[in-house]
Amino acid sequence: MAVSSSQTAVPRNFKLLDELESGEKGSGSDGTSWGIQNEDDFSLTNWNGMIIGPLKTTFEGRLYNLQLECGANYPDICPKVRFTSRINISCVDANGFVDKKSNCLPT
């Protein structure tokens, strides 16, 4: 992990444990929820997520399920994201995988 002298790198598992705790406490008040896929996954690699379509959009009221894979270099490298629910967004391919190189999603 490359960091500047004014920043401290947070170890991968600390970051993921913090995110797991947030998901379990229901911090997804913005219409999102997430959690670890298998409680025996001590590497905290595989996650499930859900997004509720935002109000006043074509996605309103719809539920979208996702699978996320946080690799060994997370958070320096974004997780692999796959929609398991069908969705029509230009950066999501026919198999549900999000193209990280696309600019269709906010960073």
N, C-alpha and C positions, 0 to 999 in steps of 0.2 A: 504494500500500500504506500503510494507516494503521498506525502503530506508536507505542507510548508512548515517552517519552524514555529509559526504562530498557531498551528492546528495540532490537535491530538487525534490520532486514528483510533476509532472505536472498533474493537474486534468484532468480526462477523457475527459470532454467536450472541454477543451482548446486544448488538443491534437487533437481531432476529428475536431474541427473548423479549426485548422491549416492545417490538411490534406485535408479538404474540399476546403479551399482556394487554396491550391496547385493544386488540381485536376481541379478547375475552371479556374485557370490561365494557364493550359496546361503544367504543370511541368512534364508530362509523356513523355518526349522526347525519352525515351527508349522503346517506343512502348506500353505504358500502358496509360489508362485513367480511371478515377473513379469519382463518385459523389454520392450524397445522392439519395436514391430510391424515396422518397416522400418528397417534400418540407415542408409538414406539420409534419414531424417526428422530433419533437424538442428534442427528446432523442438521435438523430443521431445514431440510431441503425442499420438501414437497408441501405445497399449501393449496387450499381451496379459497375461493373468494366469491362474492356475490355483489352485483351492482343493481340497484333499482333505478330504472330509467328516470332521468330528471324531468321535473314538471315543465310543461309548455314546450316539449320537444317531441319529435316523432318517436322517441323511445319511452315516453311517459307511461308509467304503470307496468312496464315490462321488467321481468327479472332475468338477469344475465349471470350465468355461472361461469367461473373461470378456474383454471388450474395454473399455478405458478410454480416455477422451479428456480430456487435461489441457489446458484452455483457457488463454488468455493471462493470466488472473488467478489461476491456480494458484500457490501453495497457499492463497490467500485464499478461493477458491471451489473447492469439491470437484469432482473430475472427474466426467464423465458415465460411468456404469457400466452395462454391458449384459452379462447372462449369455448366452452363446451355447449353453450346455448348458441343457436344460430343468430347472427347479427350481420347487418349490412353496413359496414364501414370500410372505406377504401384501403385502410391499412391492415385489415384482417383478411387473410387468405381463405380459400374454400375449406381448409381443414381447421380453421379457427385460430391459427397462429397470428400473433401481432408482429408486423414488420417494424422492428425497432428503428430502422433507417427512415421510416416515413415520418412526415410532419403532421399527421392527422390528429395526434393526441398531444395534450399538454404535457410538459416535462415537469 
